[in-house]
Amino acid sequence: MMRLMLSTLATLVLAAPLLAGAARAADCANAQDQATMDQCAGKDFDAADKKLNEAYKQIQTRFKNDAASKKLLVDAQRAWVGFRDSECKFQGGPIDMAGSVYPMVVTNCRTSLTNNRLKDFQGYLNCPEGELNCPVPTAQ
């Protein structure tokens, strides 16, 4: 019985830093240190990027029989990712002068631009039938 109690206590002691870190990371609304703010910004970006990738895949699916349009989409998206990343580095300022806030500024910018791109994709996926400005065919 004593061995079980010691084993349980040792597990709790070893897990405490992990549990504390998880609790701190989960409270992004009240983040008070730069590391936590960076982590929260990263989570926001990952969520936005995941949604964008899902919409991108839906658009690609609509081009299953249109290789030329699919290639244009791929080329545009690659160029857009390059633009997004360069723009956000620019917004973050020179890395040697930016300080500890630089990663968060860049990540927040990437999140914002990714959410804007997602809105574009959602618009493409929901165009009214016959819309001439819509590059994506309606779902069938």
Secondary structure by P-SEA (a helix, b strand, c coil): caaaaaaaaaaaaaaaaaaaaaaaaaaccccccaaaaaaaaaaaaaaaaaaaaaaaaaaaaaacccaaaaaaaaaaaaaaaaaaaaaaaaaaccccccccaaaaaaaaaaaaaaaaaaaaaaaaaccccccccccccccc
